[in-house]
Amino acid sequence: MRPSWDEYFMEVARTVATRATCPRASVGAVLVREHRILTTGYNGAPSRVAHCTEVGCEMVGAHCVRAVHAEANAIVQGALHGVSLDASTAYTTHQPCVHCSKLMISAGVARIVYASPYPDPFAQMLLGEAGVALVHFESLEGVRAGSFR
């Protein structure tokens, strides 16, 4: 059976996540508009900086500060290449944190579809206030049970 667009782009996000270089979590993001991929991102160190897989994670509290989040890397890719993300949909393997949520609001992302929950009430409040749809992938109509991991 042919996958829905949501299934297709979520599978792309999962594939992008396989490039992640922070062993704490493999996260992928794909930003799409009108069924076309605009940018992708995975969590890892900034360009020209050693990756966690090479030198280890730099922990502050419970967070690795060496890695840039997947969503932020996808937004940076758009900025570097002059790609507008206005009115796009973000497909992410994990629900975005508050920092990535703020970046996506500012970049004009209209809808976020995520696979794994990472509940952050403040992020959810900001997204709601900004009118950004936050959708759990498993709740989408047309997603086949057990499909696409």
Secondary structure in CASP SS format (residue, H / E / C, confidence):
PFRMAT SS
TARGET T0000
AUTHOR 0000-0000-0000
METHOD secondary structure of the structure
MODEL  1
M C 1.00
R C 1.00
P C 1.00
S C 1.00
W H 1.00
D H 1.00
E H 1.00
Y H 1.00
F H 1.00
M H 1.00
E H 1.00
V H 1.00
A H 1.00
R H 1.00
T H 1.00
V H 1.00
A H 1.00
T C 1.00
R C 1.00
A C 1.00
T C 1.00
C C 1.00
P C 1.00
R C 1.00
A C 1.00
S C 1.00
V C 1.00
G E 1.00
A E 1.00
V E 1.00
L E 1.00
V E 1.00
R E 1.00
E C 1.00
H C 1.00
R E 1.00
I E 1.00
L E 1.00
T E 1.00
T E 1.00
G E 1.00
Y E 1.00
N C 1.00
G E 1.00
A C 1.00
P C 1.00
S C 1.00
R C 1.00
V C 1.00
A C 1.00
H C 1.00
C H 1.00
T H 1.00
E H 1.00
V H 1.00
G C 1.00
C C 1.00
E C 1.00
M E 1.00
V E 1.00
G C 1.00
A C 1.00
H E 1.00
C E 1.00
V C 1.00
R C 1.00
A C 1.00
V E 1.00
H C 1.00
A H 1.00
E H 1.00
A H 1.00
N H 1.00
A H 1.00
I H 1.00
V H 1.00
Q H 1.00
G H 1.00
A H 1.00
L H 1.00
H H 1.00
G C 1.00
V C 1.00
S C 1.00
L C 1.00
D C 1.00
A C 1.00
S C 1.00
T E 1.00
A E 1.00
Y E 1.00
T E 1.00
T E 1.00
H E 1.00
Q C 1.00
P C 1.00
C C 1.00
V H 1.00
H H 1.00
C H 1.00
S H 1.00
K H 1.00
L H 1.00
M H 1.00
I H 1.00
S H 1.00
A H 1.00
G C 1.00
V C 1.00
A C 1.00
R E 1.00
I E 1.00
V E 1.00
Y E 1.00
A E 1.00
S E 1.00
P C 1.00
Y C 1.00
P C 1.00
D C 1.00
P H 1.00
F H 1.00
A H 1.00
Q H 1.00
M H 1.00
L H 1.00
L H 1.00
G H 1.00
E H 1.00
A H 1.00
G C 1.00
V C 1.00
A E 1.00
L E 1.00
V E 1.00
H E 1.00
F H 1.00
E H 1.00
S H 1.00
L C 1.00
E C 1.00
G C 1.00
V C 1.00
R C 1.00
A C 1.00
G C 1.00
S C 1.00
F C 1.00
R C 1.00
END
